[in-house]
Amino acid sequence: MLCFFELDFLFFHVKFTEAKHYHAKLVNIRKEMLMLHEKTSKLKKRALKLQQKRQKEELEREQQREKEFEREKQLTARPAKRT
């Protein structure tokens, strides 16, 4: 039969083992959260760069359209002035 001291020791040992187990789980969760934070930060940065690139390309296309429109306007035949 186990005495109270042995029971206390076993109880302490079980609880300490559980604490180590949960501490390891928390450490793993923290590592995973840090990794996910880094990934989301990189994705946000990449998304911002892509958005800026698209906006720049759209602006360049619009400017090109305006240049072509002005060129066509200049090339359009106009009636000659009679003097």
mmCIF file as gemmi writes it, N, C-alpha and C atoms, coordinates in Angstrom:
data_model
loop_
_atom_site.group_PDB
_atom_site.id
_atom_site.type_symbol
_atom_site.label_atom_id
_atom_site.label_alt_id
_atom_site.label_comp_id
_atom_site.label_asym_id
_atom_site.label_entity_id
_atom_site.label_seq_id
_atom_site.pdbx_PDB_ins_code
_atom_site.Cartn_x
_atom_site.Cartn_y
_atom_site.Cartn_z
_atom_site.occupancy
_atom_site.B_iso_or_equiv
_atom_site.pdbx_formal_charge
_atom_site.auth_seq_id
_atom_site.auth_asym_id
_atom_site.pdbx_PDB_model_num
ATOM 1 N N . MET Axp A 1 ? 0.843 -1.18 0 1 0 ? 1 A 1
ATOM 2 C CA . MET Axp A 1 ? 0 0 0 1 0 ? 1 A 1
ATOM 3 C C . MET Axp A 1 ? 0.889 1.245 0 1 0 ? 1 A 1
ATOM 4 N N . LEU Axp A 2 ? 0.45 2.246 -0.741 1 0 ? 2 A 1
ATOM 5 C CA . LEU Axp A 2 ? 1.235 3.477 -0.853 1 0 ? 2 A 1
ATOM 6 C C . LEU Axp A 2 ? 0.936 4.401 0.32 1 0 ? 2 A 1
ATOM 7 N N . CYS Axp A 3 ? 1.977 5.045 0.83 1 0 ? 3 A 1
ATOM 8 C CA . CYS Axp A 3 ? 1.765 6.012 1.901 1 0 ? 3 A 1
ATOM 9 C C . CYS Axp A 3 ? 1.468 7.381 1.299 1 0 ? 3 A 1
ATOM 10 N N . PHE Axp A 4 ? 1.079 8.319 2.151 1 0 ? 4 A 1
ATOM 11 C CA . PHE Axp A 4 ? 0.721 9.655 1.67 1 0 ? 4 A 1
ATOM 12 C C . PHE Axp A 4 ? 1.873 10.339 0.954 1 0 ? 4 A 1
ATOM 13 N N . PHE Axp A 5 ? 3.087 10.142 1.447 1 0 ? 5 A 1
ATOM 14 C CA . PHE Axp A 5 ? 4.256 10.756 0.814 1 0 ? 5 A 1
ATOM 15 C C . PHE Axp A 5 ? 4.419 10.264 -0.619 1 0 ? 5 A 1
ATOM 16 N N . GLU Axp A 6 ? 4.275 8.965 -0.804 1 0 ? 6 A 1
ATOM 17 C CA . GLU Axp A 6 ? 4.4 8.404 -2.145 1 0 ? 6 A 1
ATOM 18 C C . GLU Axp A 6 ? 3.28 8.895 -3.055 1 0 ? 6 A 1
ATOM 19 N N . LEU Axp A 7 ? 2.063 8.989 -2.507 1 0 ? 7 A 1
ATOM 20 C CA . LEU Axp A 7 ? 0.936 9.498 -3.292 1 0 ? 7 A 1
ATOM 21 C C . LEU Axp A 7 ? 1.169 10.951 -3.691 1 0 ? 7 A 1
ATOM 22 N N . ASP Axp A 8 ? 1.66 11.747 -2.732 1 0 ? 8 A 1
ATOM 23 C CA . ASP Axp A 8 ? 1.958 13.149 -3.037 1 0 ? 8 A 1
ATOM 24 C C . ASP Axp A 8 ? 3.029 13.246 -4.114 1 0 ? 8 A 1
ATOM 25 N N . PHE Axp A 9 ? 4.051 12.395 -3.997 1 0 ? 9 A 1
ATOM 26 C CA . PHE Axp A 9 ? 5.121 12.406 -4.99 1 0 ? 9 A 1
ATOM 27 C C . PHE Axp A 9 ? 4.584 12.02 -6.369 1 0 ? 9 A 1
ATOM 28 N N . LEU Axp A 10 ? 3.754 10.978 -6.437 1 0 ? 10 A 1
ATOM 29 C CA . LEU Axp A 10 ? 3.176 10.553 -7.712 1 0 ? 10 A 1
ATOM 30 C C . LEU Axp A 10 ? 2.29 11.659 -8.3 1 0 ? 10 A 1
ATOM 31 N N . PHE Axp A 11 ? 1.477 12.273 -7.447 1 0 ? 11 A 1
ATOM 32 C CA . PHE Axp A 11 ? 0.606 13.36 -7.901 1 0 ? 11 A 1
ATOM 33 C C . PHE Axp A 11 ? 1.449 14.508 -8.459 1 0 ? 11 A 1
ATOM 34 N N . PHE Axp A 12 ? 2.493 14.878 -7.718 1 0 ? 12 A 1
ATOM 35 C CA . PHE Axp A 12 ? 3.383 15.949 -8.167 1 0 ? 12 A 1
ATOM 36 C C . PHE Axp A 12 ? 4.046 15.575 -9.486 1 0 ? 12 A 1
ATOM 37 N N . HIS Axp A 13 ? 4.51 14.346 -9.593 1 0 ? 13 A 1
ATOM 38 C CA . HIS Axp A 13 ? 5.179 13.888 -10.814 1 0 ? 13 A 1
ATOM 39 C C . HIS Axp A 13 ? 4.219 13.953 -12.01 1 0 ? 13 A 1
ATOM 40 N N . VAL Axp A 14 ? 2.988 13.494 -11.823 1 0 ? 14 A 1
ATOM 41 C CA . VAL Axp A 14 ? 1.992 13.526 -12.904 1 0 ? 14 A 1
ATOM 42 C C . VAL Axp A 14 ? 1.716 14.969 -13.315 1 0 ? 14 A 1
ATOM 43 N N . LYS Axp A 15 ? 1.502 15.828 -12.344 1 0 ? 15 A 1
ATOM 44 C CA . LYS Axp A 15 ? 1.198 17.234 -12.657 1 0 ? 15 A 1
ATOM 45 C C . LYS Axp A 15 ? 2.388 17.922 -13.328 1 0 ? 15 A 1
ATOM 46 N N . PHE Axp A 16 ? 3.59 17.629 -12.878 1 0 ? 16 A 1
ATOM 47 C CA . PHE Axp A 16 ? 4.778 18.219 -13.485 1 0 ? 16 A 1
ATOM 48 C C . PHE Axp A 16 ? 4.929 17.739 -14.932 1 0 ? 16 A 1
ATOM 49 N N . THR Axp A 17 ? 4.658 16.462 -15.168 1 0 ? 17 A 1
ATOM 50 C CA . THR Axp A 17 ? 4.726 15.913 -16.526 1 0 ? 17 A 1
ATOM 51 C C . THR Axp A 17 ? 3.682 16.584 -17.417 1 0 ? 17 A 1
ATOM 52 N N . GLU Axp A 18 ? 2.476 16.769 -16.885 1 0 ? 18 A 1
ATOM 53 C CA . GLU Axp A 18 ? 1.426 17.47 -17.643 1 0 ? 18 A 1
ATOM 54 C C . GLU Axp A 18 ? 1.851 18.902 -17.956 1 0 ? 18 A 1
ATOM 55 N N . ALA Axp A 19 ? 2.43 19.562 -16.978 1 0 ? 19 A 1
ATOM 56 C CA . ALA Axp A 19 ? 2.868 20.947 -17.177 1 0 ? 19 A 1
ATOM 57 C C . ALA Axp A 19 ? 3.926 21.016 -18.278 1 0 ? 19 A 1
ATOM 58 N N . LYS Axp A 20 ? 4.869 20.087 -18.281 1 0 ? 20 A 1
ATOM 59 C CA . LYS Axp A 20 ? 5.891 20.062 -19.33 1 0 ? 20 A 1
ATOM 60 C C . LYS Axp A 20 ? 5.251 19.838 -20.699 1 0 ? 20 A 1
ATOM 61 N N . HIS Axp A 21 ? 4.286 18.929 -20.74 1 0 ? 21 A 1
ATOM 62 C CA . HIS Axp A 21 ? 3.596 18.629 -21.996 1 0 ? 21 A 1
ATOM 63 C C . HIS Axp A 21 ? 2.885 19.878 -22.529 1 0 ? 21 A 1
ATOM 64 N N . TYR Axp A 22 ? 2.127 20.55 -21.663 1 0 ? 22 A 1
ATOM 65 C CA . TYR Axp A 22 ? 1.39 21.735 -22.111 1 0 ? 22 A 1
ATOM 66 C C . TYR Axp A 22 ? 2.322 22.899 -22.434 1 0 ? 22 A 1
ATOM 67 N N . HIS Axp A 23 ? 3.439 22.986 -21.73 1 0 ? 23 A 1
ATOM 68 C CA . HIS Axp A 23 ? 4.42 24.022 -22.047 1 0 ? 23 A 1
ATOM 69 C C . HIS Axp A 23 ? 4.981 23.795 -23.45 1 0 ? 23 A 1
ATOM 70 N N . ALA Axp A 24 ? 5.285 22.536 -23.773 1 0 ? 24 A 1
ATOM 71 C CA . ALA Axp A 24 ? 5.795 22.214 -25.114 1 0 ? 24 A 1
ATOM 72 C C . ALA Axp A 24 ? 4.75 22.556 -26.177 1 0 ? 24 A 1
ATOM 73 N N . LYS Axp A 25 ? 3.478 22.27 -25.877 1 0 ? 25 A 1
ATOM 74 C CA . LYS Axp A 25 ? 2.411 22.612 -26.825 1 0 ? 25 A 1
ATOM 75 C C . LYS Axp A 25 ? 2.344 24.125 -27.036 1 0 ? 25 A 1
ATOM 76 N N . LEU Axp A 26 ? 2.454 24.877 -25.947 1 0 ? 26 A 1
ATOM 77 C CA . LEU Axp A 26 ? 2.411 26.338 -26.054 1 0 ? 26 A 1
ATOM 78 C C . LEU Axp A 26 ? 3.588 26.873 -26.857 1 0 ? 26 A 1
ATOM 79 N N . VAL Axp A 27 ? 4.759 26.298 -26.647 1 0 ? 27 A 1
ATOM 80 C CA . VAL Axp A 27 ? 5.942 26.723 -27.401 1 0 ? 27 A 1
ATOM 81 C C . VAL Axp A 27 ? 5.726 26.471 -28.886 1 0 ? 27 A 1
ATOM 82 N N . ASN Axp A 28 ? 5.18 25.304 -29.23 1 0 ? 28 A 1
ATOM 83 C CA . ASN Axp A 28 ? 4.912 24.993 -30.636 1 0 ? 28 A 1
ATOM 84 C C . ASN Axp A 28 ? 3.868 25.931 -31.234 1 0 ? 28 A 1
ATOM 85 N N . ILE Axp A 29 ? 2.833 26.228 -30.472 1 0 ? 29 A 1
ATOM 86 C CA . ILE Axp A 29 ? 1.8 27.158 -30.955 1 0 ? 29 A 1
ATOM 87 C C . ILE Axp A 29 ? 2.411 28.53 -31.196 1 0 ? 29 A 1
ATOM 88 N N . ARG Axp A 30 ? 3.259 28.972 -30.279 1 0 ? 30 A 1
ATOM 89 C CA . ARG Axp A 30 ? 3.902 30.283 -30.434 1 0 ? 30 A 1
ATOM 90 C C . ARG Axp A 30 ? 4.774 30.319 -31.692 1 0 ? 30 A 1
ATOM 91 N N . LYS Axp A 31 ? 5.553 29.245 -31.916 1 0 ? 31 A 1
ATOM 92 C CA . LYS Axp A 31 ? 6.388 29.178 -33.122 1 0 ? 31 A 1
ATOM 93 C C . LYS Axp A 31 ? 5.523 29.246 -34.374 1 0 ? 31 A 1
ATOM 94 N N . GLU Axp A 32 ? 4.425 28.495 -34.354 1 0 ? 32 A 1
ATOM 95 C CA . GLU Axp A 32 ? 3.534 28.481 -35.516 1 0 ? 32 A 1
ATOM 96 C C . GLU Axp A 32 ? 2.912 29.86 -35.747 1 0 ? 32 A 1
ATOM 97 N N . MET Axp A 33 ? 2.53 30.528 -34.659 1 0 ? 33 A 1
ATOM 98 C CA . MET Axp A 33 ? 1.954 31.869 -34.794 1 0 ? 33 A 1
ATOM 99 C C . MET Axp A 33 ? 2.974 32.846 -35.369 1 0 ? 33 A 1
ATOM 100 N N . LEU Axp A 34 ? 4.207 32.767 -34.927 1 0 ? 34 A 1
ATOM 101 C CA . LEU Axp A 34 ? 5.252 33.64 -35.459 1 0 ? 34 A 1
ATOM 102 C C . LEU Axp A 34 ? 5.481 33.373 -36.941 1 0 ? 34 A 1
ATOM 103 N N . MET Axp A 35 ? 5.498 32.092 -37.313 1 0 ? 35 A 1
ATOM 104 C CA . MET Axp A 35 ? 5.685 31.726 -38.713 1 0 ? 35 A 1
ATOM 105 C C . MET Axp A 35 ? 4.523 32.264 -39.56 1 0 ? 35 A 1
ATOM 106 N N . LEU Axp A 36 ? 3.296 32.105 -39.055 1 0 ? 36 A 1
ATOM 107 C CA . LEU Axp A 36 ? 2.128 32.603 -39.789 1 0 ? 36 A 1
ATOM 108 C C . LEU Axp A 36 ? 2.157 34.124 -39.901 1 0 ? 36 A 1
ATOM 109 N N . HIS Axp A 37 ? 2.606 34.788 -38.845 1 0 ? 37 A 1
ATOM 110 C CA . HIS Axp A 37 ? 2.714 36.248 -38.879 1 0 ? 37 A 1
ATOM 111 C C . HIS Axp A 37 ? 3.708 36.679 -39.955 1 0 ? 37 A 1
ATOM 112 N N . GLU Axp A 38 ? 4.846 35.998 -40.017 1 0 ? 38 A 1
ATOM 113 C CA . GLU Axp A 38 ? 5.849 36.322 -41.041 1 0 ? 38 A 1
ATOM 114 C C . GLU Axp A 38 ? 5.288 36.095 -42.44 1 0 ? 38 A 1
ATOM 115 N N . LYS Axp A 39 ? 4.596 34.977 -42.627 1 0 ? 39 A 1
ATOM 116 C CA . LYS Axp A 39 ? 4.024 34.678 -43.943 1 0 ? 39 A 1
ATOM 117 C C . LYS Axp A 39 ? 2.984 35.719 -44.347 1 0 ? 39 A 1
ATOM 118 N N . THR Axp A 40 ? 2.105 36.088 -43.412 1 0 ? 40 A 1
ATOM 119 C CA . THR Axp A 40 ? 1.078 37.078 -43.755 1 0 ? 40 A 1
ATOM 120 C C . THR Axp A 40 ? 1.708 38.434 -44.033 1 0 ? 40 A 1
ATOM 121 N N . SER Axp A 41 ? 2.759 38.779 -43.289 1 0 ? 41 A 1
ATOM 122 C CA . SER Axp A 41 ? 3.44 40.051 -43.545 1 0 ? 41 A 1
ATOM 123 C C . SER Axp A 41 ? 4.039 40.062 -44.947 1 0 ? 41 A 1
ATOM 124 N N . LYS Axp A 42 ? 4.68 38.956 -45.328 1 0 ? 42 A 1
ATOM 125 C CA . LYS Axp A 42 ? 5.27 38.867 -46.67 1 0 ? 42 A 1
ATOM 126 C C . LYS Axp A 42 ? 4.188 38.932 -47.739 1 0 ? 42 A 1
ATOM 127 N N . LEU Axp A 43 ? 3.069 38.246 -47.5 1 0 ? 43 A 1
ATOM 128 C CA . LEU Axp A 43 ? 1.975 38.261 -48.479 1 0 ? 43 A 1
ATOM 129 C C . LEU Axp A 43 ? 1.371 39.659 -48.618 1 0 ? 43 A 1
ATOM 130 N N . LYS Axp A 44 ? 1.213 40.357 -47.495 1 0 ? 44 A 1
ATOM 131 C CA . LYS Axp A 44 ? 0.676 41.719 -47.557 1 0 ? 44 A 1
ATOM 132 C C . LYS Axp A 44 ? 1.614 42.634 -48.337 1 0 ? 44 A 1
ATOM 133 N N . LYS Axp A 45 ? 2.913 42.49 -48.075 1 0 ? 45 A 1
ATOM 134 C CA . LYS Axp A 45 ? 3.905 43.304 -48.776 1 0 ? 45 A 1
ATOM 135 C C . LYS Axp A 45 ? 3.863 43.012 -50.274 1 0 ? 45 A 1
ATOM 136 N N . ARG Axp A 46 ? 3.777 41.725 -50.619 1 0 ? 46 A 1
ATOM 137 C CA . ARG Axp A 46 ? 3.719 41.323 -52.029 1 0 ? 46 A 1
ATOM 138 C C . ARG Axp A 46 ? 2.441 41.842 -52.688 1 0 ? 46 A 1
ATOM 139 N N . ALA Axp A 47 ? 1.322 41.741 -51.981 1 0 ? 47 A 1
ATOM 140 C CA . ALA Axp A 47 ? 0.052 42.22 -52.522 1 0 ? 47 A 1
ATOM 141 C C . ALA Axp A 47 ? 0.106 43.726 -52.768 1 0 ? 47 A 1
ATOM 142 N N . LEU Axp A 48 ? 0.727 44.464 -51.856 1 0 ? 48 A 1
ATOM 143 C CA . LEU Axp A 48 ? 0.851 45.91 -52.028 1 0 ? 48 A 1
ATOM 144 C C . LEU Axp A 48 ? 1.7 46.234 -53.248 1 0 ? 48 A 1
ATOM 145 N N . LYS Axp A 49 ? 2.817 45.519 -53.419 1 0 ? 49 A 1
ATOM 146 C CA . LYS Axp A 49 ? 3.67 45.746 -54.593 1 0 ? 49 A 1
ATOM 147 C C . LYS Axp A 49 ? 2.914 45.455 -55.88 1 0 ? 49 A 1
ATOM 148 N N . LEU Axp A 50 ? 2.162 44.346 -55.897 1 0 ? 50 A 1
ATOM 149 C CA . LEU Axp A 50 ? 1.388 44.001 -57.092 1 0 ? 50 A 1
ATOM 150 C C . LEU Axp A 50 ? 0.328 45.059 -57.39 1 0 ? 50 A 1
ATOM 151 N N . GLN Axp A 51 ? -0.322 45.542 -56.347 1 0 ? 51 A 1
ATOM 152 C CA . GLN Axp A 51 ? -1.343 46.576 -56.53 1 0 ? 51 A 1
ATOM 153 C C . GLN Axp A 51 ? -0.713 47.85 -57.094 1 0 ? 51 A 1
ATOM 154 N N . GLN Axp A 52 ? 0.433 48.24 -56.548 1 0 ? 52 A 1
ATOM 155 C CA . GLN Axp A 52 ? 1.114 49.433 -57.043 1 0 ? 52 A 1
ATOM 156 C C . GLN Axp A 52 ? 1.554 49.248 -58.49 1 0 ? 52 A 1
ATOM 157 N N . LYS Axp A 53 ? 2.031 48.049 -58.819 1 0 ? 53 A 1
ATOM 158 C CA . LYS Axp A 53 ? 2.457 47.764 -60.19 1 0 ? 53 A 1
ATOM 159 C C . LYS Axp A 53 ? 1.269 47.86 -61.141 1 0 ? 53 A 1
ATOM 160 N N . ARG Axp A 54 ? 0.13 47.282 -60.749 1 0 ? 54 A 1
ATOM 161 C CA . ARG Axp A 54 ? -1.068 47.34 -61.593 1 0 ? 54 A 1
ATOM 162 C C . ARG Axp A 54 ? -1.533 48.78 -61.785 1 0 ? 54 A 1
ATOM 163 N N . GLN Axp A 55 ? -1.508 49.557 -60.714 1 0 ? 55 A 1
ATOM 164 C CA . GLN Axp A 55 ? -1.923 50.957 -60.817 1 0 ? 55 A 1
ATOM 165 C C . GLN Axp A 55 ? -0.996 51.724 -61.751 1 0 ? 55 A 1
ATOM 166 N N . LYS Axp A 56 ? 0.301 51.467 -61.646 1 0 ? 56 A 1
ATOM 167 C CA . LYS Axp A 56 ? 1.272 52.136 -62.51 1 0 ? 56 A 1
ATOM 168 C C . LYS Axp A 56 ? 1.027 51.757 -63.967 1 0 ? 56 A 1
ATOM 169 N N . GLU Axp A 57 ? 0.808 50.45 -64.215 1 0 ? 57 A 1
ATOM 170 C CA . GLU Axp A 57 ? 0.544 49.999 -65.582 1 0 ? 57 A 1
ATOM 171 C C . GLU Axp A 57 ? -0.74 50.617 -66.129 1 0 ? 57 A 1
ATOM 172 N N . GLU Axp A 58 ? -1.769 50.687 -65.309 1 0 ? 58 A 1
ATOM 173 C CA . GLU Axp A 58 ? -3.037 51.286 -65.742 1 0 ? 58 A 1
ATOM 174 C C . GLU Axp A 58 ? -2.848 52.769 -66.056 1 0 ? 58 A 1
ATOM 175 N N . LEU Axp A 59 ? -2.084 53.471 -65.228 1 0 ? 59 A 1
ATOM 176 C CA . LEU Axp A 59 ? -1.804 54.882 -65.473 1 0 ? 59 A 1
ATOM 177 C C . LEU Axp A 59 ? -1.045 55.051 -66.784 1 0 ? 59 A 1
ATOM 178 N N . GLU Axp A 60 ? -0.057 54.193 -67.021 1 0 ? 60 A 1
ATOM 179 C CA . GLU Axp A 60 ? 0.712 54.265 -68.269 1 0 ? 60 A 1
ATOM 180 C C . GLU Axp A 60 ? -0.18 53.991 -69.481 1 0 ? 60 A 1
ATOM 181 N N . ARG Axp A 61 ? -1.088 53.007 -69.355 1 0 ? 61 A 1
ATOM 182 C CA . ARG Axp A 61 ? -2.016 52.721 -70.461 1 0 ? 61 A 1
ATOM 183 C C . ARG Axp A 61 ? -2.923 53.917 -70.737 1 0 ? 61 A 1
ATOM 184 N N . GLU Axp A 62 ? -3.407 54.528 -69.673 1 0 ? 62 A 1
ATOM 185 C CA . GLU Axp A 62 ? -4.288 55.696 -69.833 1 0 ? 62 A 1
ATOM 186 C C . GLU Axp A 62 ? -3.529 56.85 -70.484 1 0 ? 62 A 1
ATOM 187 N N . GLN Axp A 63 ? -2.29 57.069 -70.063 1 0 ? 63 A 1
ATOM 188 C CA . GLN Axp A 63 ? -1.489 58.135 -70.67 1 0 ? 63 A 1
ATOM 189 C C . GLN Axp A 63 ? -1.228 57.837 -72.145 1 0 ? 63 A 1
ATOM 190 N N . GLN Axp A 64 ? -0.979 56.577 -72.47 1 0 ? 64 A 1
ATOM 191 C CA . GLN Axp A 64 ? -0.759 56.188 -73.866 1 0 ? 64 A 1
ATOM 192 C C . GLN Axp A 64 ? -2.026 56.425 -74.689 1 0 ? 64 A 1
ATOM 193 N N . ARG Axp A 65 ? -3.192 56.08 -74.118 1 0 ? 65 A 1
ATOM 194 C CA . ARG Axp A 65 ? -4.458 56.331 -74.822 1 0 ? 65 A 1
ATOM 195 C C . ARG Axp A 65 ? -4.645 57.821 -75.093 1 0 ? 65 A 1
ATOM 196 N N . GLU Axp A 66 ? -4.317 58.637 -74.092 1 0 ? 66 A 1
ATOM 197 C CA . GLU Axp A 66 ? -4.455 60.082 -74.264 1 0 ? 66 A 1
ATOM 198 C C . GLU Axp A 66 ? -3.517 60.599 -75.35 1 0 ? 66 A 1
ATOM 199 N N . LYS Axp A 67 ? -2.281 60.094 -75.375 1 0 ? 67 A 1
ATOM 200 C CA . LYS Axp A 67 ? -1.329 60.504 -76.419 1 0 ? 67 A 1
ATOM 201 C C . LYS Axp A 67 ? -1.855 60.122 -77.796 1 0 ? 67 A 1
ATOM 202 N N . GLU Axp A 68 ? -2.366 58.885 -77.911 1 0 ? 68 A 1
ATOM 203 C CA . GLU Axp A 68 ? -2.898 58.437 -79.198 1 0 ? 68 A 1
ATOM 204 C C . GLU Axp A 68 ? -4.107 59.27 -79.615 1 0 ? 68 A 1
ATOM 205 N N . PHE Axp A 69 ? -4.947 59.598 -78.658 1 0 ? 69 A 1
ATOM 206 C CA . PHE Axp A 69 ? -6.119 60.422 -78.949 1 0 ? 69 A 1
ATOM 207 C C . PHE Axp A 69 ? -5.685 61.797 -79.447 1 0 ? 69 A 1
ATOM 208 N N . GLU Axp A 70 ? -4.71 62.397 -78.776 1 0 ? 70 A 1
ATOM 209 C CA . GLU Axp A 70 ? -4.212 63.712 -79.189 1 0 ? 70 A 1
ATOM 210 C C . GLU Axp A 70 ? -3.568 63.634 -80.572 1 0 ? 70 A 1
ATOM 211 N N . ARG Axp A 71 ? -2.835 62.566 -80.828 1 0 ? 71 A 1
ATOM 212 C CA . ARG Axp A 71 ? -2.2 62.387 -82.14 1 0 ? 71 A 1
ATOM 213 C C . ARG Axp A 71 ? -3.265 62.271 -83.223 1 0 ? 71 A 1
ATOM 214 N N . GLU Axp A 72 ? -4.293 61.479 -82.971 1 0 ? 72 A 1
ATOM 215 C CA . GLU Axp A 72 ? -5.39 61.344 -83.938 1 0 ? 72 A 1
ATOM 216 C C . GLU Axp A 72 ? -6.084 62.686 -84.148 1 0 ? 72 A 1
ATOM 217 N N . LYS Axp A 73 ? -6.223 63.414 -83.081 1 0 ? 73 A 1
ATOM 218 C CA . LYS Axp A 73 ? -6.874 64.726 -83.164 1 0 ? 73 A 1
ATOM 219 C C . LYS Axp A 73 ? -6.052 65.663 -84.051 1 0 ? 73 A 1
ATOM 220 N N . GLN Axp A 74 ? -4.721 65.596 -83.904 1 0 ? 74 A 1
ATOM 221 C CA . GLN Axp A 74 ? -3.839 66.437 -84.714 1 0 ? 74 A 1
ATOM 222 C C . GLN Axp A 74 ? -3.865 66.009 -86.184 1 0 ? 74 A 1
ATOM 223 N N . LEU Axp A 75 ? -4.045 64.719 -86.435 1 0 ? 75 A 1
ATOM 224 C CA . LEU Axp A 75 ? -4.028 64.209 -87.802 1 0 ? 75 A 1
ATOM 225 C C . LEU Axp A 75 ? -5.376 64.347 -88.516 1 0 ? 75 A 1
ATOM 226 N N . THR Axp A 76 ? -6.416 64.641 -87.784 1 0 ? 76 A 1
ATOM 227 C CA . THR Axp A 76 ? -7.741 64.768 -88.386 1 0 ? 76 A 1
ATOM 228 C C . THR Axp A 76 ? -7.742 65.918 -89.385 1 0 ? 76 A 1
ATOM 229 N N . ALA Axp A 77 ? -8.33 65.647 -90.544 1 0 ? 77 A 1
ATOM 230 C CA . ALA Axp A 77 ? -8.379 66.685 -91.591 1 0 ? 77 A 1
ATOM 231 C C . ALA Axp A 77 ? -9.252 67.837 -91.129 1 0 ? 77 A 1
ATOM 232 N N . ARG Axp A 78 ? -8.755 69.041 -91.396 1 0 ? 78 A 1
ATOM 233 C CA . ARG Axp A 78 ? -9.515 70.244 -91.05 1 0 ? 78 A 1
ATOM 234 C C . ARG Axp A 78 ? -9.739 71.04 -92.329 1 0 ? 78 A 1
ATOM 235 N N . PRO Axp A 79 ? -10.846 71.683 -92.39 1 0 ? 79 A 1
ATOM 236 C CA . PRO Axp A 79 ? -11.081 72.504 -93.591 1 0 ? 79 A 1
ATOM 237 C C . PRO Axp A 79 ? -10.058 73.64 -93.662 1 0 ? 79 A 1
ATOM 238 N N . ALA Axp A 80 ? -9.59 73.896 -94.857 1 0 ? 80 A 1
ATOM 239 C CA . ALA Axp A 80 ? -8.609 74.966 -95.057 1 0 ? 80 A 1
ATOM 240 C C . ALA Axp A 80 ? -9.306 76.312 -94.951 1 0 ? 80 A 1
ATOM 241 N N . LYS Axp A 81 ? -8.594 77.269 -94.415 1 0 ? 81 A 1
ATOM 242 C CA . LYS Axp A 81 ? -9.138 78.626 -94.306 1 0 ? 81 A 1
ATOM 243 C C . LYS Axp A 81 ? -8.982 79.316 -95.649 1 0 ? 81 A 1
ATOM 244 N N . ARG Axp A 82 ? -10.024 79.987 -96.101 1 0 ? 82 A 1
ATOM 245 C CA . ARG Axp A 82 ? -9.953 80.721 -97.365 1 0 ? 82 A 1
ATOM 246 C C . ARG Axp A 82 ? -9.589 82.157 -97.073 1 0 ? 82 A 1
ATOM 247 N N . THR Axp A 83 ? -8.689 82.618 -97.821 1 0 ? 83 A 1
ATOM 248 C CA . THR Axp A 83 ? -8.271 84.012 -97.661 1 0 ? 83 A 1
ATOM 249 C C . THR Axp A 83 ? -8.554 84.838 -98.874 1 0 ? 83 A 1
